Amino acid sequence: MHFSSRRRALGALTTVALVAGLVAAPVTAATASDDSSSDETTSISSFTLPVLPDTQFYSRYSASQFYPKYGTNPFEVQTSWLVENQDALNIPFVVHVGDVVDQNWVTTEWDAADKAMQILTDGGLPYSVIPGNHDTADMSARSSEANSWYYLQKFNAAEMAAQGGDTYVGSYQNGLSSAYIFEAEGYQWMSLALAWNASADTFAWAQGILDANPGIPVVLSSHAIINIDTDQVTAIDWGFGEELWDSLIRMNDQIILTVNGHFHGTTMRERTNDYGHTVYQVLTDYQMAADGGNGYMTTFEFDLTNSAIDVESISPWITVKDEDSLTSSDAPYLEGTWQSFSMAMDFEERFGYSAIPAEEDGTDLSELAKAIVSEGWESTAAGAELVAAGDSSDYIEVDGTIAHWRFGSVAEGVVDENTVIPDVAGESPMYRNAIENTDADEELDDVTITHTNVPYYSSDAGAVCFDDVHRNDSGVDTLSYITTEYGAPATFASLTADSGYTIETFLQLDEEWTETYNRWGAALARGGSREWIGIPDSSDAGASPMWIGISNLREYQYSAANSTNGASYTLWSGEIMQGAWHHVAIVNDPAADTAIMYVDGVPVLRNASSVGGMMAADFMPWIIGTSTWDTEPDHGWFGCVGETRIVDHALSTSEFLTSRVSIDGDSFSVTTDFDSVYAYDASMSEISGTGVAGTSARVELAGESLGTAEVASDGTWTVALSEPLAGTGSYSLTITPSIGSRDGDAVQAVLVIGERESWTPAEGDLVAGLENLITVSPNPFDPGDTVQIDLPAGHEGEDVYAFAFSDPTALGSATVGAVASVTVTIPTSLPLGSHRIALYSADGTLIGWQSVTVGIPTVADTAGAASDSSSTQGLATTGGTLAVIFIIGAFALAAVAAGAALRVRRRQV
């Protein structure tokens, strides 16, 4: 099955171009391809089905945070936007996948949710909604009315029937599960919504609905169907989802798509049902983004004309937020992996649903949605894509690091009293006490080092794991831990209100974690007792002065005390999934007077202010694996902990351990001269440049390596070429910086060896009298376009040499064909703005030059091209990153004439 990055032309919708390059991370650049298929259809029959993922934090913090600041909340902004744009986007129905609220017993959360959903009803938009685990009293219990009492006060069968109107088909368990049939593009479509943890009786009811309404395409929603792997990309099985597949989905060919939330992230997979047809399964959940989801929702454009379902991730909330609240991940729409893609679906073959001419128009609804949601967006905030580290050194080292414990260099297996956990930044290693010398009920193999179950975005390929951790009915807890020595240098860390601090760690809860046995476990703590160091905390008098742990509701909890007055403060995340790795950072910033918890780089909603520094007792150890009570181990961590770093000041998110060493851009350059035409007898045997010490540089020609060199301590490198480059002609080289397995952005340079003596072009050559003696068309053009350069007659059969200015950069040589022209393919790395292209003859005589403009790229071009570009009002700088391939005249013209125009396509999968 083909997942396409296809996107049709939008015609008059220029707003998309205006916001190109402002998409958030993770961003995956789409590709341009020469495609003569029917994707460019001007008449389209399609409709939009929006899906609202977990809204729990919008409901929870509506009264306390959102309304005081904005007079609204993201939930209401979402539903209002859908109502306002239902005609433009042809929206017949809306799907909510559950976790309507966060705390099902808090009535004000239900009031906030009810108000948001009522906006849809008042606006004439029917919807389906289901309870998620947070909407039930006992999330481990099977679906029942008694377990969802609060939910049913707002979303019972009568309410569902009333809001659904003519679309309502029926419900089960007083509305916990429900079904609807709506019309769009001249055909019927079904939304089948099944409650959290539904059982066989619900499946039987759903089967009855399907049997009574055969031949109608079905979108099935439930709160948890597929899960997402630790790479935050790959879809994996989930127990209930497999039960649902085997009991209902696979044997009903009507079901074409399942949607769910619950698991944090976005992913998709396809499965084949018993009829040999594809069922797509999509997970979308943004609750761990800023503001508890950042207002992101997922739109599904059902396109009958082009036999596809196009998926986009958009947020009307981003443009509502004030400038000071914007984060690096904020953008009106996302184009990362599984955030913008297309799924092939032949509606006519499977259901007899062909596009009806009367329903067709020229609107690409997905592009229109992105254009509308971007109106008023002027911020330049754009997140950088998180990437896996190239090696263990691929992280940002920062001054003021007190301790940095890493596990990748420690042998896999059991940790015993002889194992040393290194502090790579200082002299405070950690150890495990001999188990016969501890009071904890533990076994030797309860603490292990792993090099396989490691956090994906850590550069340290190791973690320490604590097994068989649980509370006991009486006596001490069963737990294990590792610790610094008493009096180690890090134990005297002074993290005051004046200095601030940053704590970073990677955490994973064990899959078998339970609230009963593992609540309030701590992953990192400082030894001591609050009471005896002067922290007035009556509820936790004997607790550690500081800890990062997990609550009974599976929320990360950070607790510490102000170093000035001893007042304790606590930060809380949202719900955390067992088995998922997260980067957790605590940043105490005296300049901002805040203490903020970041989970995977995003600030949580419950933070603190006016809480400077961290009160602690000198000499007392740092501990991984447990907290303490009256200095004795208590409440262990059931799971794994990755590298952990303590810094004596506030870090920015760009300095976190998830960030990578900058090895390209300004950090990498080629100093060998590629701006000249070398003499006919020249030979190049080495290429030099500058880079980051310890990284490497690789030179390639036509995909074949010519050599690699390590960057020396002084920041220089020289690659000795395996074969010298000699002989008249052009050599298009790719020079790539790398660190371990990770490559940076390559520099493309062209070595030109001429027919005569060497010469170097100069900007002074570009005299007014020679302007426009060559013609570049089209002009302006976009990065990636192929352009034709016509030059005066009389040069047929000659070699010409091309350069780009302002800084002269050799682009290559080509032989002029019989039509007195050459063609050029412009790379996507060409900076936006104004340039000049010049052609020279073999003796260095300028033939002519012309000013050119590289226009604004389309949505599919890389975000980086926009952020790195110069203004279109000035002259863009050309340099070593620019490489243009010349194609010999007549052959190139024939190829261009035969091929279809280049069109932007979305990410190919």
C-alpha positions in Angstrom: 0.0 0.0 0.0 1.3 3.5 -0.9 1.4 6.3 1.6 2.0 9.4 -0.4 3.3 12.9 0.2 0.9 14.1 -2.5 -0.5 17.5 -2.2 -2.4 19.3 -5.0 -1.9 22.8 -6.2 -4.0 25.3 -4.3 -4.4 28.0 -6.9 -5.4 31.3 -5.2 -4.5 30.2 -1.7 -1.3 32.2 -1.3 -1.5 32.2 2.5 0.2 28.8 2.5 3.3 30.3 0.8 3.4 33.1 3.3 3.7 30.7 6.2 6.1 28.2 4.6 9.1 27.3 6.7 7.3 28.0 10.1 6.3 24.4 10.8 7.3 22.9 14.1 9.4 20.0 15.0 9.7 17.4 14.3 9.9 18.6 10.7 10.5 16.2 7.8 11.1 17.9 4.4 8.9 16.8 1.6 10.4 16.0 -1.7 9.9 17.3 -5.2 9.4 14.8 -7.9 8.7 14.7 -11.6 5.2 13.2 -11.7 2.8 13.2 -14.6 0.0 11.4 -12.7 -3.5 12.9 -12.2 -2.7 14.4 -8.8 -3.1 17.9 -10.2 -6.8 17.5 -10.6 -8.5 20.9 -10.4 -12.0 19.5 -9.6 -12.1 17.7 -6.2 -14.8 15.9 -4.3 -13.8 15.7 -0.7 -14.8 16.5 2.9 -13.0 17.0 6.2 -13.5 14.9 9.3 -11.7 16.5 12.3 -10.6 14.4 15.2 -10.1 16.0 18.7 -7.5 14.1 20.7 -7.2 14.1 24.5 -8.6 17.4 25.8 -8.2 16.5 29.5 -5.8 19.3 30.4 -7.8 22.0 28.6 -10.7 21.0 30.9 -8.6 20.7 34.0 -6.9 24.1 33.7 -9.6 26.0 32.1 -10.7 27.9 35.2 -7.3 28.2 36.9 -5.0 29.1 34.1 -6.6 29.5 30.6 -9.6 31.7 31.4 -7.7 34.1 33.7 -5.1 34.7 31.0 -7.1 34.3 27.7 -10.8 34.4 28.6 -11.1 31.0 26.8 -9.3 27.7 26.6 -7.8 25.6 23.8 -10.8 23.2 23.8 -13.3 26.1 23.1 -11.0 27.6 20.5 -10.9 24.2 18.7 -14.6 23.7 18.6 -15.3 27.4 17.8 -12.9 27.2 14.9 -14.5 24.1 13.5 -17.9 25.7 13.6 -16.6 28.9 12.0 -15.0 26.9 9.2 -17.4 24.1 8.7 -18.7 25.4 5.3 -15.2 26.4 4.0 -13.7 23.0 4.9 -16.9 21.0 4.2 -17.0 19.5 7.8 -20.1 17.3 8.3 -19.1 15.6 11.6 -16.5 15.7 14.4 -14.9 12.8 16.3 -13.6 13.1 19.9 -11.4 10.1 21.0 -11.8 10.4 24.8 -10.1 11.7 27.9 -12.5 14.6 27.9 -11.4 15.6 31.4 -8.4 14.8 33.6 -10.0 14.2 37.0 -13.3 12.5 36.5 -14.6 13.5 40.0 -14.0 17.2 39.5 -17.3 18.8 38.3 -15.8 22.0 37.1 -13.7 20.0 34.5 -16.9 18.5 33.2 -18.5 22.0 33.0 -15.6 23.2 30.9 -15.8 20.2 28.6 -19.5 20.5 28.2 -19.3 24.1 27.3 -16.7 23.4 24.6 -18.7 20.6 23.1 -21.9 22.6 23.2 -20.3 25.1 20.8 -20.4 22.3 18.2 -24.1 21.6 18.9 -25.0 25.3 18.8 -23.1 25.6 15.5 -24.9 22.6 13.9 -22.0 20.2 14.0 -22.9 16.7 15.2 -20.1 14.7 16.9 -19.2 11.4 18.5 -17.4 11.3 21.9 -16.3 8.4 24.1 -15.0 8.1 27.6 -11.2 7.6 28.0 -9.5 6.2 31.0 -9.5 9.6 32.8 -13.2 9.8 32.3 -13.8 6.7 34.4 -13.7 5.9 38.1 -11.6 2.7 37.7 -9.5 2.7 34.5 -8.7 -1.0 34.8 -12.4 -2.0 34.8 -14.4 -2.9 31.8 -16.8 -0.4 30.4 -20.0 0.1 32.5 -22.4 2.9 33.4 -21.5 2.8 37.0 -17.8 3.3 36.2 -18.5 6.4 34.1 -21.1 8.1 36.2 -19.7 11.6 35.9 -19.2 11.2 32.2 -22.9 10.2 31.7 -24.1 13.4 33.5 -23.0 15.3 30.4 -22.8 12.8 27.5 -25.5 10.2 28.0 -27.7 8.6 25.4 -30.3 11.3 25.4 -27.7 14.0 25.0 -26.0 12.1 22.2 -29.3 11.6 20.4 -30.2 15.3 20.8 -26.9 16.7 19.5 -26.6 14.0 16.8 -30.0 14.7 15.3 -30.6 12.9 12.1 -27.1 11.4 12.2 -27.7 9.5 15.4 -28.1 5.7 14.9 -28.0 4.3 18.4 -26.0 3.9 21.5 -25.0 1.3 24.1 -24.6 1.6 27.9 -26.6 4.8 28.0 -24.3 6.5 25.5 -20.8 5.2 26.5 -20.6 3.8 22.9 -22.6 5.3 20.0 -23.0 5.2 16.3 -23.8 7.9 13.7 -24.4 8.0 9.9 -23.7 11.4 8.3 -23.8 12.4 4.6 -21.0 14.0 2.7 -20.2 14.3 -1.1 -23.5 12.5 -1.9 -22.8 9.4 0.2 -23.3 8.0 3.7 -20.4 7.5 6.2 -20.4 6.1 9.7 -18.8 7.1 12.9 -18.7 4.1 15.3 -17.4 5.2 18.8 -16.6 2.5 21.4 -16.0 3.3 25.1 -12.8 2.8 27.0 -12.0 -0.9 27.7 -15.3 -2.1 26.1 -16.0 -5.8 26.3 -17.7 -8.5 24.3 -21.2 -7.1 24.9 -20.2 -3.8 23.4 -18.6 -5.6 20.4 -21.8 -7.5 19.9 -23.8 -4.3 19.9 -21.4 -2.7 17.4 -21.7 -5.8 15.2 -25.4 -5.3 15.2 -25.0 -1.7 14.0 -22.7 -2.8 11.2 -25.1 -5.6 10.1 -28.0 -3.2 10.0 -26.1 -0.7 7.9 -24.0 -2.7 5.3 -21.8 -1.1 2.7 -21.2 2.2 4.5 -17.5 3.1 5.2 -16.8 3.3 8.9 -14.4 5.3 11.0 -14.1 3.5 14.3 -12.9 5.5 17.3 -11.9 4.3 20.8 -9.5 5.8 23.3 -6.7 3.3 23.0 -6.3 1.0 19.9 -2.6 1.2 18.8 0.4 2.2 20.9 3.6 4.0 19.9 7.2 2.7 20.3 9.9 4.4 22.2 11.3 6.0 18.9 8.0 8.0 18.9 7.5 7.0 15.3 6.6 3.3 15.0 3.2 1.9 15.8 3.0 -1.1 18.1 0.2 -3.4 19.4 -1.9 -2.6 22.4 -3.8 -5.3 24.2 -7.3 -3.9 23.9 -6.7 -2.9 20.3 -5.7 -6.5 19.4 -8.9 -7.7 21.1 -10.9 -5.2 19.1 -9.2 -6.2 15.9 -9.9 -9.9 16.4 -13.4 -9.4 17.7 -14.8 -6.8 15.3 -12.5 -5.0 12.9 -10.9 -7.7 10.8 -14.1 -9.4 9.8 -16.0 -6.2 8.9 -14.8 -4.8 5.6 -16.7 -1.6 6.2 -14.2 -0.4 8.7 -11.5 1.5 6.8 -10.0 3.6 9.5 -9.5 3.5 13.3 -8.5 6.6 15.4 -7.4 6.7 19.0 -5.5 8.9 21.5 -4.2 7.9 25.0 -0.6 7.2 24.0 1.5 10.3 23.6 2.6 11.1 20.1 1.5 10.4 16.5 1.8 7.3 14.5 0.0 5.2 11.8 0.0 1.7 10.5 -1.9 -0.4 8.0 -3.3 -3.8 8.5 -5.1 -6.2 6.1 -8.5 -7.4 7.0 -10.1 -10.8 6.2 -11.2 -9.5 2.8 -7.7 -8.6 1.8 -8.4 -4.9 2.1 -6.4 -2.3 4.0 -7.5 -0.8 7.4 -5.5 2.2 8.5 -4.9 2.8 12.2 -4.0 6.3 13.3 -2.9 7.5 16.8 -3.0 11.2 17.6 -2.4 12.6 21.1 -0.7 15.9 21.8 -1.4 16.2 25.5 2.3 16.4 26.4 2.8 19.4 24.1 2.8 22.9 25.5 -0.5 24.0 27.2 -1.6 20.4 27.5 -1.8 19.8 23.8 -1.3 23.2 22.2 -4.8 23.0 20.6 -3.6 20.5 18.0 -6.2 18.4 16.3 -6.1 16.0 13.3 -8.0 16.5 10.1 -8.8 13.7 7.7 -9.7 14.8 4.2 -11.7 12.1 2.4 -10.9 12.7 -1.2 -13.1 10.7 -3.6 -11.5 12.3 -6.7 -8.0 11.3 -5.9 -8.8 8.1 -4.0 -7.0 9.1 -0.8 -7.4 10.2 2.8 -5.1 13.2 3.5 -4.1 13.8 7.1 -3.0 17.1 8.7 -2.2 18.3 12.2 -3.4 21.9 12.8 -4.0 24.2 15.8 -6.2 27.3 15.9 -4.8 27.9 19.4 -1.3 28.9 18.4 -2.4 32.3 17.0 -4.4 33.0 20.2 -1.4 32.6 22.5 0.4 35.7 23.5 3.9 36.1 22.2 5.6 35.5 25.6 3.9 32.1 25.8 5.2 30.8 22.5 7.6 27.9 22.6 10.1 26.6 20.0 7.6 23.9 19.1 4.7 26.3 18.3 3.4 26.5 14.8 -0.1 26.5 13.3 0.4 23.2 11.6 2.9 20.4 11.8 4.6 18.4 9.1 6.6 15.9 11.1 6.5 12.1 10.8 2.9 11.0 10.9 1.6 14.5 11.2 1.1 15.2 7.5 0.6 12.3 5.2 -1.7 10.7 2.7 -3.3 7.2 2.7 -4.5 5.6 -0.5 -8.1 4.5 -0.5 -10.1 3.5 -3.6 -13.6 4.4 -2.5 -15.1 3.4 -5.8 -13.6 0.0 -5.9 -14.4 -0.8 -2.3 -17.8 0.9 -1.9 -18.9 2.2 -5.3 -18.3 5.7 -4.1 -17.1 7.7 -7.1 -16.8 11.4 -7.3 -20.1 13.1 -8.2 -19.5 16.0 -10.6 -22.0 18.2 -8.9 -20.0 17.8 -5.6 -16.6 18.6 -7.1 -14.9 22.0 -6.7 -11.3 23.2 -7.0 -10.5 23.3 -3.3 -7.8 21.3 -1.6 -9.4 21.3 1.9 -6.2 20.2 3.7 -4.2 23.0 2.3 -7.1 25.4 2.9 -7.2 24.3 6.6 -3.5 25.1 7.0 -3.9 28.4 5.3 -6.9 29.4 7.5 -5.3 28.3 10.7 -2.1 30.3 9.8 -3.9 33.6 9.4 -2.2 36.2 11.6 0.8 33.9 12.3 3.9 36.1 12.3 6.1 34.4 14.8 9.4 33.0 13.7 9.3 30.2 16.3 10.1 26.9 14.7 11.3 23.9 16.5 14.3 21.8 15.5 13.7 18.2 14.8 15.1 15.9 17.6 17.6 13.5 16.1 19.4 10.5 17.5 23.0 11.1 18.6 25.9 10.1 16.4 27.9 8.8 19.3 28.4 9.3 23.0 30.0 12.7 22.6 27.1 14.1 20.6 25.6 16.3 23.3 26.0 19.9 24.5 28.6 20.1 27.3 28.0 23.1 29.5 30.1 25.0 32.0 29.0 24.7 35.6 28.2 21.0 35.4 28.3 19.6 39.0 27.9 16.0 38.1 26.9 14.0 35.0 26.3 10.3 35.6 26.4 8.1 32.5 25.9 4.3 32.0 27.0 3.5 28.5 30.6 2.8 29.5 29.6 0.5 32.3 29.4 -3.2 31.4 26.0 -4.7 30.9 24.6 -6.9 33.6 24.2 -6.9 37.4 25.4 -3.8 39.3 27.3 -4.9 42.5 29.3 -3.1 45.1 32.4 -3.1 42.8 30.6 -1.4 39.9 31.5 2.2 39.3 29.0 4.6 37.7 31.2 7.4 36.3 30.6 11.0 36.8 32.0 12.2 33.4 32.0 15.9 34.4 33.4 15.7 37.9 34.6 13.4 40.7 31.3 12.1 42.2 30.8 8.6 40.9 28.0 6.5 42.1 28.1 3.0 43.6 25.7 0.3 44.9 26.1 -0.6 48.5 26.7 -4.3 49.2 23.2 -5.7 49.8 24.2 -7.3 53.1 24.9 -3.8 54.3 21.4 -2.3 53.5 18.1 -2.5 55.2 16.2 -2.8 51.9 14.7 -6.1 50.9 16.6 -6.6 47.7 18.4 -9.2 45.6 21.7 -8.7 43.8 20.2 -8.9 40.3 17.6 -6.2 41.1 19.9 -3.6 39.7 21.3 -4.0 36.2 22.9 -2.0 33.4 21.3 -2.2 30.0 22.7 -1.0 26.6 19.6 -2.0 24.7 16.6 -0.5 26.5 17.9 3.1 26.4 16.3 6.5 25.8 16.3 7.1 22.0 17.3 10.8 22.2 20.1 10.3 24.7 23.7 10.2 23.4 24.6 7.8 26.2 23.8 4.2 25.1 23.1 2.9 28.6 20.7 3.0 31.5 20.3 1.6 35.0 17.2 -0.4 35.8 15.6 -1.3 39.1 13.5 -4.5 39.2 11.3 -6.1 41.8 10.4 -2.7 43.4 7.3 -2.6 45.5 5.7 -1.5 48.7 5.1 -4.1 51.4 2.2 -4.5 53.7 4.6 -4.0 56.6 8.2 -3.3 57.1 10.6 -1.7 54.7 9.9 -1.4 51.0 11.5 -3.7 48.5 13.8 -1.4 46.5 17.4 -0.8 45.3 19.5 2.2 44.6 22.8 3.6 43.7 24.4 6.6 45.4 27.4 8.9 45.6 29.6 8.7 48.6 28.8 10.9 51.6 31.0 14.0 51.1 31.6 13.6 47.4 32.2 16.9 45.7 28.7 17.0 44.2 27.2 16.8 47.7 28.4 20.3 48.5 26.7 21.8 45.4 25.3 25.2 46.4 22.2 25.7 44.2 21.0 29.1 45.5 18.4 31.6 44.6 21.1 33.6 43.0 22.6 30.9 40.8 19.6 28.7 40.0 20.1 25.2 38.7 19.2 22.6 36.1 18.5 18.9 36.7 18.2 16.6 33.7 17.5 12.9 33.6 15.9 10.3 31.4 13.1 8.2 33.0 11.1 5.1 32.1 8.4 3.4 34.2 8.4 -0.4 34.1 5.6 -1.9 32.1 4.4 -3.7 35.3 4.2 -0.5 37.3 1.0 -0.2 39.4 -0.4 2.5 41.6 -0.9 0.1 44.5 2.7 -1.0 44.8 4.7 1.7 43.1 3.1 5.1 43.8 5.3 8.0 44.8 8.5 6.2 43.8 11.5 8.5 43.3 14.1 8.2 40.6 16.5 10.9 41.9 16.9 12.4 45.3 19.3 14.3 47.7 19.8 12.6 51.0 18.8 14.1 54.3 15.5 15.0 56.0 13.4 18.1 55.5 12.7 18.5 59.1 16.3 18.5 60.4 17.6 20.9 57.7 14.8 23.4 58.4 12.3 22.9 55.7 8.8 23.6 57.3 6.9 20.8 55.5 4.5 19.2 57.9 3.1 16.7 55.4 6.6 15.4 54.4 8.7 16.2 57.4 11.1 13.2 57.0 11.2 13.3 53.3 14.3 14.0 51.1 15.0 17.7 50.6 14.6 17.1 46.9 13.3 14.4 44.7 12.0 13.6 41.2 9.5 10.8 41.2 6.1 9.5 40.1 2.8 10.2 41.7 -0.1 7.8 42.4 -1.7 9.2 39.2 1.5 8.5 37.1 2.5 12.1 37.0 6.1 13.2 37.3 6.5 15.1 40.5 9.4 17.3 41.5 9.7 18.6 45.0 12.3 20.9 46.5 12.5 23.9 48.8 13.5 27.6 48.4 17.1 28.1 49.5 16.2 31.5 51.0 13.2 30.7 53.2 12.8 26.9 53.1 9.3 27.1 51.6 8.7 23.9 49.6 7.5 23.8 46.0 6.2 21.1 43.7 6.0 20.7 40.0 3.8 18.2 38.2 3.6 16.8 34.7 0.6 15.1 33.0 0.0 11.4 32.9 3.0 9.3 32.0 2.8 6.0 30.1 4.5 2.9 31.4 7.4 1.7 29.1 7.9 5.1 27.5 11.2 7.0 27.9 11.0 10.7 28.7 13.6 13.4 29.1 12.8 15.3 32.2 14.4 18.7 33.0 13.9 21.0 36.0 15.1 24.5 35.4 15.3 26.9 38.3 15.8 30.3 36.7 16.5 33.3 39.0 16.2 35.7 36.1 12.7 34.6 35.4 12.0 33.8 39.0 10.5 30.5 38.0 11.0 26.7 38.5 9.8 24.9 35.4 9.6 21.2 34.6 10.1 20.2 31.0 9.1 16.8 29.7 10.7 16.1 26.3 11.5 19.8 26.0 8.0 21.1 26.6 7.1 23.0 29.8 4.3 21.4 31.9 1.3 23.3 33.1 1.9 23.1 36.8 5.0 25.0 37.6 6.1 27.4 40.3 7.3 31.0 40.7 9.2 32.9 43.4 11.0 29.7 44.4 14.7 30.4 44.1 17.3 27.7 44.6 17.3 24.3 46.2 17.7 23.9 50.0 19.9 20.9 50.9 22.3 19.5 53.4 26.0 19.5 52.6 27.7 16.1 52.7 24.5 14.2 52.1 24.6 12.0 48.9 22.8 12.2 45.6 20.7 9.0 45.1 19.3 7.3 41.9 16.6 4.8 42.5 14.8 5.9 45.6 14.0 8.8 47.9 14.6 8.7 51.7 12.6 9.2 54.9 14.6 10.3 57.9 17.6 9.5 55.7 16.6 5.9 55.2 15.7 4.6 51.7 11.9 4.8 51.0 9.7 4.6 48.0 11.9 3.1 45.2 11.7 3.7 41.5 10.3 0.8 39.5 11.8 1.2 36.1 15.0 2.6 34.4 17.0 5.8 34.6 19.2 7.1 31.9 22.1 9.6 32.0 21.5 12.3 34.7 23.1 15.8 34.9 23.2 18.5 37.5 24.2 22.0 36.4 24.7 25.1 38.7 22.6 27.5 36.6 19.5 27.6 34.4 19.9 26.1 30.9 18.0 26.8 27.8 16.2 24.0 26.0 18.8 24.2 23.3 21.4 23.1 25.8 19.5 20.1 27.1 21.0 16.6 26.7 18.5 16.0 23.8 20.3 18.7 21.7 23.1 17.8 19.4 26.5 19.2 18.8 26.4 21.7 15.9 28.6 20.2 13.3 27.4 22.0 10.2 26.4 25.5 9.1 28.8 28.0 10.7 30.5 25.2 12.5 31.9 23.6 9.3 33.6 25.1 6.3 35.7 24.2 3.4 38.8 26.4 3.0 40.2 24.9 -0.2 39.7 27.3 -3.1 36.7 26.4 -5.2 36.0 29.9 -6.4 38.5 29.8 -9.3 39.0 27.9 -12.6 42.2 25.9 -12.2 44.8 25.6 -14.9 44.5 22.7 -17.4 47.4 20.9 -15.8 46.2 21.3 -12.2 45.8 18.4 -9.8 44.0 18.4 -6.5 45.2 15.8 -4.0 43.7 17.1 -0.7 40.8 19.2 0.5 40.9 21.2 3.8 38.6 23.0 6.0 37.5 23.7 9.6 35.1 22.0 11.9 34.3 20.9 15.4 37.3 19.1 17.1 36.7 15.3 17.3 34.2 15.2 14.5 35.1 14.1 10.9 34.8 15.3 7.3 34.1 13.0 4.4 34.6 13.9 0.7 32.6 12.1 -2.0 32.5 12.3 -5.8 29.4 10.8 -7.5 28.5 8.9 -4.3 32.0 7.3 -4.0 34.1 8.2 -1.0 37.4 9.9 -1.8 38.6 10.0 1.8 37.8 10.9 5.4 39.6 12.8 8.1 39.1 13.7 11.8 38.9 17.3 12.8 42.0 18.1 14.8 42.1 19.7 18.3 42.8 23.1 16.6 39.6 22.8 14.6 41.2 22.0 11.2 40.9 19.0 8.9 42.5 17.8 5.7 41.3 14.9 3.6 43.9 13.3 1.5 42.1 12.1 -1.6 42.4 8.5 -2.6 42.7 9.6 -6.2 43.9 13.1 -7.2 41.4 15.1 -9.3 43.0 16.0 -12.6 42.0 16.7 -16.2 39.8 19.4 -17.8 36.2 19.4 -16.6 34.0 19.8 -13.5 34.0 17.7 -10.4 30.9 18.1 -8.2 32.0 17.2 -4.7 30.0 16.5 -1.6 31.8 17.3 1.6 30.0 16.1 4.7 30.7 16.7 8.4 29.8 13.8 10.7 29.9 12.8 14.3 29.8 9.0 14.8 26.9 7.8 12.7 25.3 11.2 12.3 25.9 13.3 9.2 25.5 17.0 9.2 24.4 19.1 6.2 26.8 18.6 3.4 28.7 21.3 1.6 28.6 20.9 -2.1 31.5 22.3 -4.0 32.5 22.2 -7.7 36.1 21.9 -8.7 36.6 23.3 -12.2 39.7 22.6 -14.2 39.8 24.7 -17.3 41.4 24.4 -20.8 44.0 27.1 -20.2 45.7 28.9 -17.4 43.9 29.5 -14.1 41.7 32.5 -13.6 39.4 33.8 -10.8 36.1 35.7 -11.4 35.5 38.8 -9.5 32.4 40.8 -8.7 33.9 43.7 -10.6 33.5 41.6 -13.8 29.8 42.1 -13.7 29.7 45.5 -15.5 26.4 47.1 -16.6 27.1 46.6 -20.3 27.1 42.8 -20.0 23.9 42.7 -17.8 21.1 40.6 -19.4 23.2 39.3 -22.2 22.3 36.0 -20.8 18.7 35.1 -20.0 17.7 32.8 -17.1 14.1 31.5 -17.3 11.9 31.2 -15.4 12.9 34.1 -13.2 12.0 34.2 -10.4 12.2 30.5 -9.6 12.1 28.3 -6.5 14.8 26.2 -4.9 14.8 22.8 -6.8 13.5 24.3 -10.1 15.3 23.6 -13.4 16.0 26.8 -15.3 17.3 27.4 -18.8 20.1 29.9 -19.5 20.2 31.3 -23.0 23.4 33.0 -24.2 24.3 35.0 -27.3 24.9 33.0 -30.6 28.4 32.2 -31.5 29.3 30.1 -28.5 27.9 26.8 -29.7 30.3 23.9 -29.0 32.3 26.0 -26.5 32.7 25.2 -22.8 31.2 27.8 -20.5 31.8 28.3 -16.8 29.1 29.4 -14.4 29.4 31.3 -11.1 26.9 32.5 -8.5 27.4 35.9 -6.8 27.7 37.8 -4.3 30.7 35.6 -3.3 31.9 34.0 -6.5 31.2 30.3 -6.3 32.1 27.9 -9.1 29.0 26.1 -10.2 30.5 24.0 -13.0 31.2 23.9 -16.7 29.1 22.8 -19.6 29.4 22.6 -23.3 26.9 24.8 -25.1 24.6 23.0 -27.4 23.3 23.9 -30.9 20.5 26.0 -29.4 23.0 28.2 -27.5 21.7 27.4 -24.1 22.4 25.3 -21.0 20.0 24.2 -18.3 20.6 24.4 -14.6 18.9 22.5 -11.7 18.7 24.8 -8.7 19.3 23.0 -5.4 16.9 23.4 -2.5 19.8 24.8 -0.5 20.0 27.9 -2.5 19.2 30.8 -0.2 16.1 32.8 -0.8 16.5 36.3 -2.2 18.4 38.0 -5.0 21.4 36.5 -6.7 23.4 37.0 -9.9 24.3 34.2 -12.3 27.2 34.8 -14.6 28.6 32.8 -17.6 32.3 33.0 -18.6 34.2 31.6 -21.6 37.2 29.3 -21.2 39.7 32.2 -21.0 37.8 34.0 -18.2 36.0 36.5 -20.4 32.6 37.3 -19.0 29.8 36.4 -21.6 27.0 38.0 -19.6 25.1 38.0 -16.3 21.6 38.4 -15.0 20.0 39.1 -11.7 17.8 36.3 -10.5 15.4 35.9 -7.6 14.8 32.8 -5.7 11.2 33.0 -4.5 9.4 31.8 -1.4 9.3 28.0 -1.2 6.1 26.0 -1.1 4.9 24.3 2.1 6.8 21.1 1.1 10.2 22.8 1.1 12.3 22.6 4.2 11.6 24.8 7.1 15.3 25.4 7.4 15.5 27.0 4.0 13.2 29.7 5.2 14.8 30.3 8.5 18.3 30.5 7.0 17.4 32.7 4.1 18.2 36.3 3.4 15.6 38.9 2.8 14.2 39.0 -0.8 14.9 42.7 -0.7 18.7 42.2 -0.5 21.4 40.2 -2.1 21.6 36.6 -0.8 25.0 35.3 -0.1 26.3 32.4 -2.2 29.0 30.2 -0.9 30.3 26.6 -0.7 26.9 25.2 0.1 25.7 26.0 -3.4 26.0 23.4 -6.1 24.3 23.5 -9.5 24.4 20.7 -12.0 24.8 21.7 -15.6 23.2 19.5 -18.3 24.5 19.6 -21.8 22.3 21.8 -24.0 20.3 19.8 -26.5 19.9 16.7 -24.3 18.7 18.7 -21.4 16.1 20.6 -23.4 14.7 17.4 -24.7 14.4 15.9 -21.3 12.7 19.0 -19.9 10.3 19.1 -22.9 9.4 15.4 -22.4 8.8 15.6 -18.6 6.0 17.0 -16.7 6.5 20.1 -14.6 8.1 19.6 -11.2 5.5 19.5 -8.5 5.8 19.5 -4.8 4.8 16.2 -3.1 4.4 15.4 0.5 6.6 13.0 2.4 6.9 9.6 0.8 6.6 6.7 3.2 
